Amino acid sequence: MKFNIRSLAFFVFAFAITMSQGISGAYAQGDGPRAYFFIPKETRLVSVYGLFLNGNQSYDTSIVAKNGNIDVNVGVIQYTHPIVSNDKLGALIAIVPFGETKGTLKIGNREIKGSSSGLGDIQLGAGLTLSGMNAMTLQEYVQAKPTYTFGVLGRVFTPTGAYSDSKVVNMGSNRWAFLLGFPTVYYVGKSFLDPQLMTFELLPSVTFFTKNNKTYGGGSSQQDPLMKLEGHVTRNVHQAVWLSLDGLYTYGGKVKTDGFGGSDSQSSFGMGGTVGLALSKQISGKLTYGGTVSHNESCLLYTSPSPRDVEES
């Protein structure tokens, strides 16, 4: 991956609106610090947040454009519904992204501009705590001493986003993808309301992809599984404020178009920091800033070239 000076970092600001009597700061929203923070079992969550990026990735961040300069301006609505199975806490998740992505890519000797707007690929998922703390009511949650949770996460990326094979940049990916992850969180503190509460979080995951049968330039493309290891160390500095040190390692995801390719797999490591704020008992937010620390020099092309592109170059 690459980021220019203007886009060295990504900026995310998220508002999470709790639909029941949740605890300040105790909410979950997508991947990131405290994404799988333990919450009372009656807490339903609606999250609305924005993602503003500039770099060499489209909104479909599983693929990197080696010679790309792409802007992503996307809003996301997420609904999280709690479930309980064998006294263990779980959740059903629906994520709807929308917005615009635009930019310039280089394929062979050609420089191609493109843009796409509308819906992104809708995501549906579920998670379940396998070991650690049992599901709790709000009253039990306030009184409990946090320990650890280990769970399983599944997510389906549906090909519902705006997509055209005549565009080099798209909001959608025109394929299905399936993520399997194992979120683990270890808590250090007297209670979930401890103003000095710390968490150590780890999320290993792998994403599998089906074929995209309508790629730019013609033909079909197939991407190898993409593995990620995400980690966070967070600490409360107040009941209403917490900080996080974030890290993400990505590997794999090699792409071939009609069996033609040769682009190397992704291999990158990024770091960042997050500030979380509880604006009230119902509204919380977080600000994340970070960038790529290291990456392989020959990462994949966003759209693998077809044989026709290579002949023209």
C-alpha positions in Angstrom: 0.0 0.0 0.0 1.1 3.6 -0.3 -0.1 7.0 1.0 1.1 10.4 -0.1 1.8 13.2 2.4 -1.7 14.6 2.1 -3.1 11.2 2.8 -0.6 9.7 5.2 -3.5 9.1 7.6 -7.1 8.2 7.5 -9.7 10.1 9.4 -12.7 8.4 10.9 -15.4 10.0 13.0 -18.1 7.8 14.4 -21.3 8.5 16.3 -22.9 5.5 18.0 -26.5 6.0 19.2 -27.6 3.5 21.8 -31.3 2.5 21.5 -31.7 1.2 25.1 -30.1 2.0 28.4 -26.5 1.3 27.5 -23.4 2.3 29.4 -21.3 5.3 28.2 -18.6 4.1 26.0 -19.9 0.5 25.9 -20.8 0.1 22.3 -19.6 -1.9 19.3 -19.1 -0.8 15.7 -17.3 -2.6 13.0 -13.6 -3.5 13.2 -11.4 -1.1 15.2 -10.6 -0.5 18.9 -13.3 -1.6 21.2 -15.3 -3.0 18.3 -16.1 -6.1 20.3 -16.3 -4.5 23.7 -18.6 -6.4 26.1 -22.0 -4.8 26.5 -25.2 -5.6 28.4 -27.4 -8.1 26.6 -30.4 -5.7 26.2 -28.3 -3.0 24.4 -29.2 -2.5 20.8 -26.9 -0.2 18.8 -27.3 2.0 15.7 -24.0 3.4 14.5 -23.5 6.1 11.9 -20.0 7.1 10.9 -18.0 8.5 8.1 -14.8 7.3 6.3 -12.6 9.8 4.4 -9.5 8.3 2.7 -7.0 9.3 0.1 -4.5 6.7 -1.1 -4.1 3.7 -3.3 -7.3 1.8 -2.3 -10.9 2.1 -3.5 -13.7 1.5 -1.0 -13.2 -2.2 -1.6 -10.1 -2.1 0.6 -9.3 -5.8 0.1 -7.5 -4.7 -3.2 -4.7 -2.3 -3.5 -3.9 -0.1 -6.6 -0.2 -0.1 -7.0 -0.3 3.1 -9.1 -3.5 4.7 -7.8 -4.6 7.9 -6.3 -8.1 7.4 -5.0 -10.4 9.4 -2.8 -13.1 7.6 -0.7 -15.9 9.6 1.0 -18.3 7.1 2.5 -21.0 7.1 5.2 -21.9 3.9 7.0 -25.0 2.9 8.9 -24.7 -0.2 11.2 -27.3 -1.9 13.3 -26.3 -4.4 16.0 -28.9 -6.6 17.6 -27.9 -8.7 20.7 -28.6 -12.4 20.9 -28.0 -14.9 23.7 -27.1 -18.5 23.2 -26.4 -20.9 26.1 -26.0 -17.8 28.4 -23.3 -16.4 26.0 -23.6 -13.0 24.4 -23.8 -12.7 20.6 -25.0 -10.2 18.0 -26.5 -9.9 14.6 -25.0 -7.2 12.4 -26.1 -5.3 9.3 -23.9 -2.7 7.7 -25.0 -0.4 4.9 -22.3 1.8 3.3 -23.0 4.7 0.9 -21.1 7.5 -0.7 -18.5 8.1 -3.5 -15.1 6.9 -4.6 -13.1 8.5 -7.3 -9.5 8.7 -8.6 -6.9 7.8 -11.1 -5.2 4.5 -11.9 -2.3 3.6 -14.2 -2.7 0.4 -16.2 0.2 -0.1 -18.6 1.0 3.2 -20.3 -2.5 4.5 -19.7 -3.8 6.8 -17.0 -7.5 6.2 -16.3 -9.8 8.4 -14.3 -13.0 7.1 -12.8 -15.7 7.6 -10.1 -18.6 5.7 -8.6 -21.3 6.7 -6.2 -24.3 5.1 -4.5 -24.5 2.1 -2.2 -21.5 0.0 -1.3 -21.7 -3.8 -0.7 -24.1 -4.4 2.2 -22.6 -6.6 4.9 -24.5 -9.1 7.1 -22.9 -10.9 10.0 -23.1 -12.5 13.4 -20.8 -13.0 16.3 -20.9 -15.1 19.4 -18.8 -15.3 22.6 -17.4 -18.8 23.0 -15.7 -18.5 26.3 -15.2 -15.9 29.0 -18.0 -13.8 30.5 -21.6 -14.8 30.3 -24.3 -12.5 29.0 -25.3 -9.9 31.6 -28.2 -7.6 32.4 -27.4 -3.9 32.8 -27.5 -4.2 36.6 -25.1 -7.2 36.5 -22.9 -5.4 34.0 -22.4 -2.4 36.3 -21.4 -4.7 39.2 -19.2 -7.2 37.3 -15.4 -7.4 37.3 -14.4 -7.8 33.6 -12.1 -10.7 32.7 -11.9 -11.8 29.1 -13.9 -12.8 26.0 -13.1 -15.1 23.1 -15.5 -15.4 20.3 -16.2 -16.2 16.7 -17.3 -13.7 14.0 -18.8 -14.3 10.6 -19.6 -11.7 7.9 -20.9 -11.9 4.4 -20.2 -9.1 1.9 -23.0 -9.1 -0.7 -22.5 -7.8 -4.3 -25.1 -5.1 -3.8 -22.9 -2.0 -4.4 -22.8 0.3 -7.4 -20.7 -1.5 -10.0 -19.9 -1.2 -13.7 -17.3 -3.1 -15.7 -16.8 0.0 -17.8 -15.5 1.8 -14.7 -12.0 1.4 -13.2 -13.2 2.6 -9.8 -16.4 1.2 -8.2 -18.2 1.4 -4.9 -19.2 -2.3 -5.2 -17.0 -5.3 -5.9 -19.4 -7.4 -8.0 -18.6 -10.6 -6.0 -19.4 -12.3 -2.7 -16.9 -12.4 0.1 -16.9 -14.3 3.4 -15.0 -13.3 6.5 -14.2 -15.5 9.5 -12.6 -14.0 12.6 -11.9 -14.8 16.2 -12.1 -11.6 18.3 -10.4 -11.8 21.7 -10.5 -9.2 24.4 -8.7 -9.2 27.8 -9.8 -6.6 30.4 -7.8 -5.2 33.2 -9.8 -3.1 35.7 -12.1 -3.2 38.7 -15.3 -2.8 36.6 -16.5 -1.8 33.2 -16.9 1.7 34.6 -13.3 1.9 36.0 -11.8 5.2 34.9 -8.5 3.3 34.4 -9.9 0.3 32.6 -7.5 -1.3 30.0 -8.2 -3.7 27.2 -5.9 -5.9 25.1 -7.6 -6.8 21.9 -6.7 -9.2 19.0 -8.7 -10.0 15.9 -7.2 -12.6 13.5 -9.4 -13.0 10.4 -9.4 -14.4 6.9 -11.6 -13.3 4.0 -12.5 -15.6 1.1 -13.7 -14.2 -2.3 -15.8 -15.5 -5.2 -15.1 -14.6 -8.8 -15.9 -11.3 -10.3 -17.1 -12.2 -13.8 -17.2 -8.7 -15.1 -13.9 -7.0 -14.5 -12.7 -3.8 -16.1 -11.1 -4.6 -19.5 -13.1 -7.9 -19.8 -12.8 -11.3 -18.4 -13.2 -12.6 -14.8 -10.9 -12.2 -11.8 -10.3 -14.4 -8.8 -8.6 -13.2 -5.5 -6.8 -15.5 -3.1 -7.8 -15.4 0.6 -6.8 -12.2 2.5 -5.5 -12.6 6.0 -5.5 -9.8 8.6 -4.2 -9.5 12.2 -5.6 -6.5 14.0 -4.6 -5.5 17.5 -5.4 -2.7 20.0 -4.3 -1.7 23.5 -6.9 0.7 25.0 -7.1 2.6 28.3 -9.6 4.8 29.9 -8.3 8.2 31.0 -11.8 9.1 32.3 -15.2 7.4 32.4 -16.0 9.4 29.3 -12.6 9.3 27.4 -10.4 6.4 26.3 -7.3 6.1 24.2 -6.0 3.3 21.9 -2.8 2.2 20.2 -3.8 0.4 17.0 -2.0 -2.0 14.6 -3.0 -3.9 11.5 -1.1 -6.5 9.5 -2.4 -7.7 6.1 -1.2 -10.5 4.0 -2.3 -12.4 0.9 -5.1 -11.5 -1.6 -3.2 -12.2 -4.8 -5.4 -11.5 -7.9 -5.5 -13.2 -11.3 -7.7 -12.2 -14.3 -8.6 -15.0 -16.6 -5.6 -16.9 -15.1 -3.3 -14.1 -16.0 -1.6 -12.1 -13.3 1.7 -12.3 -11.5 1.0 -9.5 -9.1 2.4 -10.1 -5.7 0.4 -10.6 -2.6 -0.3 -7.8 -0.2 2.0 -7.5 2.8 1.7 -4.4 4.9 1.7 -3.2 8.5 -0.1 -0.1 9.7 -0.3 1.7 13.0 -2.5 4.5 14.4 -4.1 5.9 17.5 -7.7 6.5 18.5 -9.5 8.8 21.0 -12.9 7.6 22.2 -15.5 10.0 23.6 -18.7 9.4 25.5 -20.7 12.6 24.6 -23.6 11.4 26.7 -25.1 8.1 27.9 -26.7 7.7 24.4 -24.1 9.2 22.1 -20.4 8.3 21.7 -17.8 9.0 19.1 -14.2 8.1 18.2 -11.4 9.7 16.2 -8.8 7.5 14.6 -5.5 8.7 12.9 -2.9 6.4 11.4 -1.0 5.3 8.3 1.1 2.5 6.7 4.4 1.8 8.4 5.8 -0.7 5.9 4.6 -2.6 2.8 5.9 -4.7 0.0 7.0 -2.6 -3.0 5.2 -4.7 -5.6 1.7 -5.0 -4.2 -1.3 -5.8 -6.3 -3.1 -3.8 -9.0 -6.6 -2.7 -8.2 -7.7 -4.1 -11.5 -5.5 -6.9 -12.7 -4.5 -6.2 -16.3 -6.1 -8.3 -19.0 -3.8 -9.7 -21.8 -5.2 -6.9 -24.0 -3.9 -4.2 -21.6 -0.5 -5.8 -21.5 -0.2 -5.9 -25.3 -1.1 -2.2 -25.5 1.5 -1.3 -22.9 
